[in-house]
Amino acid sequence: MSLWIWISEIAASGADAVGTAADWFVGFFAGVDPEARRQVAFSVALVALSAKMAKADGVVTSDEVAAFRRLFVVPPAEERHVRRLFDLAKRDIAGYETYAERIADYYGEDRQGLEDVVDGLFAIAKADGAVHEREIAYLGEVASIFGIDEAGFERIAARHVIPEDGDPYLVLGIDRARPLAEIRSRYRALAAENHPDRLIARGLPPEAAGIAHERMAAINLAWRRIQLERG
């Protein structure tokens, strides 16, 4: 069964779940096979927390589905289901903390999966051209609930909010005082860990390959800048 069939079923079945949607979303995953469950969990987490970000912040682009569609390959016929999930999460009286806690419980010890969710949220937040301060604060709170430490959050944020003259060492998560050979090893490890095929294998939907490619582009750019800096 395709990702979008699952999404459409969630949208249809949860239409009247306002007030309990955070629990309902996670409970739904129990009926999905493991591979599809990871992909559905990631997609629903991204939709729900993006909707909460829009509601809490008021700065993110007014067409959140358009931002989601920029990163996901959403068939035109399925856009209404994505919109319905956004609306359900927006109307839910539960706060974003409740959603983040339920998502963290679902992922458990899978910290990489939770980092993927935060990375995707950053990508959606910057769809209007910038990540605003209140959005960064919101994402920091979500990351904290996910158990992502400050260094991990800064590394994720660096891929999205550091300008061209920013610190490429922060993107790679390594001290600039380290020798070039060590930095090269770090780059290669990150490139292997974040290759789109690797991300998809651990639960990123193939439809969300845009997120994976943006991440690799940021890592590659950081390494090229370090090479140029060091001659």
C-alpha positions in Angstrom: 0.0 0.0 0.0 1.4 3.4 -1.0 2.3 6.2 1.5 -0.5 8.3 0.1 -3.2 5.7 0.6 -2.1 5.5 4.3 -2.2 9.3 4.5 -5.7 9.4 2.9 -6.9 6.8 5.4 -5.5 8.8 8.3 -7.1 12.0 7.0 -10.5 10.3 6.5 -10.6 8.4 9.8 -9.3 11.2 11.9 -11.7 13.9 10.8 -13.5 13.9 14.1 -10.6 13.2 16.3 -10.0 16.9 17.3 -8.8 16.9 20.9 -7.2 13.5 20.8 -5.5 13.6 17.4 -2.0 13.4 18.9 -2.7 10.1 20.5 -4.8 8.9 17.6 -2.0 9.6 15.0 0.5 7.4 16.9 -2.1 4.7 17.6 -2.8 4.4 14.0 0.7 3.2 13.2 0.1 -0.1 15.0 -1.8 -1.3 12.0 0.9 -0.6 9.5 3.7 -2.9 8.4 7.2 -1.9 9.8 8.7 -0.3 6.7 5.5 1.6 5.8 5.1 2.5 9.5 8.4 4.3 9.5 7.6 6.3 6.4 4.0 7.1 7.5 5.3 8.1 11.0 7.9 10.5 9.5 5.3 12.0 7.1 2.6 12.5 9.7 5.1 13.9 12.2 6.2 16.4 9.7 2.7 17.5 8.8 1.4 17.7 12.3 4.4 19.6 13.8 4.5 21.9 10.8 0.8 22.7 11.4 1.6 23.4 15.0 4.5 25.6 14.0 2.2 27.6 11.8 -0.4 28.0 14.5 2.1 28.9 17.2 4.3 31.2 15.2 2.2 32.9 12.5 5.3 33.6 10.4 5.7 30.4 8.4 4.3 30.7 4.9 0.5 30.8 4.8 0.3 27.8 2.4 2.0 25.1 4.5 0.9 22.4 2.0 2.9 24.2 -0.7 6.0 24.1 1.5 5.4 20.4 2.2 4.9 19.8 -1.5 8.3 21.4 -2.2 10.0 18.7 -0.3 7.6 15.8 -0.9 6.3 14.5 -4.2 2.6 14.8 -3.6 0.3 13.6 -6.3 -2.3 16.4 -7.1 -5.1 14.0 -6.2 -3.6 13.6 -2.7 -3.1 17.2 -1.8 -6.5 17.5 -0.2 -5.5 14.7 2.2 -2.3 16.5 3.3 -4.4 19.7 3.7 -6.9 17.8 5.9 -4.1 16.5 8.1 -2.7 20.0 8.5 -6.2 21.3 9.4 -6.8 18.5 11.9 -3.5 19.2 13.7 -4.1 22.9 13.7 -7.6 22.5 15.2 -6.6 20.0 17.8 -6.7 21.5 21.3 -3.6 19.6 22.3 -0.4 21.7 22.1 2.7 21.0 20.1 4.4 19.6 23.2 1.8 16.8 23.3 2.5 16.0 19.6 6.2 16.1 20.1 6.1 13.8 23.2 3.9 11.3 21.3 6.3 11.3 18.3 9.3 10.9 20.6 7.6 8.0 22.4 6.9 6.4 19.0 10.5 6.7 17.8 12.0 5.6 21.2 15.8 5.3 21.0 15.8 6.1 17.2 17.6 9.5 17.6 18.5 9.6 13.9 14.9 9.3 13.0 14.0 12.1 15.3 16.8 14.3 13.9 15.4 13.6 10.5 12.0 15.0 11.6 13.7 18.2 13.0 15.7 18.5 9.8 12.5 18.3 7.7 10.8 20.9 9.9 13.7 23.3 9.3 13.4 22.7 5.5 9.7 23.6 5.7 10.2 26.6 7.9 12.7 28.1 5.4 10.3 27.6 2.5 9.4 31.3 2.6 13.0 32.3 2.3 14.2 32.4 5.9 13.9 30.7 9.3 12.5 33.3 11.7 13.6 33.6 15.3 10.3 32.3 16.7 10.5 29.3 14.4 14.0 28.5 15.6 12.7 28.8 19.2 9.8 26.4 18.4 12.1 23.9 16.7 14.5 24.1 19.6 11.7 23.2 22.0 10.7 20.3 19.8 14.3 19.1 19.6 14.6 19.2 23.4 11.5 17.1 23.8 13.0 14.7 21.3 16.1 14.4 23.5 18.4 16.1 20.9 21.1 18.0 22.8 22.2 21.5 22.1 25.1 20.6 19.9 23.0 18.3 17.8 20.4 20.9 17.3 23.0 23.5 16.3 24.4 21.1 13.8 21.0 20.6 12.2 20.2 24.3 12.3 23.5 25.2 10.7 22.5 23.4 7.5 19.6 25.7 7.1 20.2 29.1 8.7 24.0 29.8 8.5 24.6 32.2 5.6 27.3 31.7 3.0 29.9 33.4 5.2 28.9 31.2 8.2 30.9 28.4 9.9 31.2 25.3 7.7 32.8 23.5 10.6 29.6 23.7 12.6 27.7 22.0 9.7 30.2 19.1 9.9 30.1 19.1 13.7 33.9 19.3 14.1 36.4 21.8 15.7 38.1 24.0 13.2 41.4 23.3 15.0 41.4 19.6 13.9 43.8 18.6 11.0 42.4 18.5 7.5 42.7 14.7 7.4 40.5 14.3 10.4 38.0 16.8 9.0 38.0 14.8 5.7 37.2 11.6 7.6 34.4 13.4 9.4 33.0 14.6 6.1 33.1 11.2 4.5 31.4 9.7 7.5 28.6 12.3 7.3 28.3 11.8 3.6 27.9 8.1 4.0 25.5 8.4 6.9 23.3 11.0 5.2 23.3 9.6 1.6 19.7 9.7 0.3 19.6 5.9 0.0 20.7 5.5 3.7 18.0 8.0 4.8 15.3 6.2 2.9 16.5 2.8 4.3 16.0 4.2 7.9 12.5 5.5 7.2 12.6 8.6 5.1 9.8 8.2 2.4 11.2 8.1 -1.1 8.6 10.8 -1.8 10.7 13.0 0.6 14.0 12.7 -1.3 14.1 16.5 -1.6 15.0 16.7 2.1 17.8 14.2 1.7 19.3 16.0 -1.3 19.2 19.3 0.5 21.0 17.8 3.5 23.7 16.3 1.3 24.1 19.6 -0.6 24.7 21.5 2.7 27.3 18.9 3.8 29.1 19.0 0.5 29.1 22.8 0.4 30.6 22.9 3.9 33.4 20.5 2.9 34.2 22.5 -0.3 34.4 25.7 1.7 36.8 24.2 4.1 39.0 22.9 1.2 39.1 26.4 -0.3 39.9 27.9 3.1 42.8 25.6 3.6 44.1 25.8 0.0 
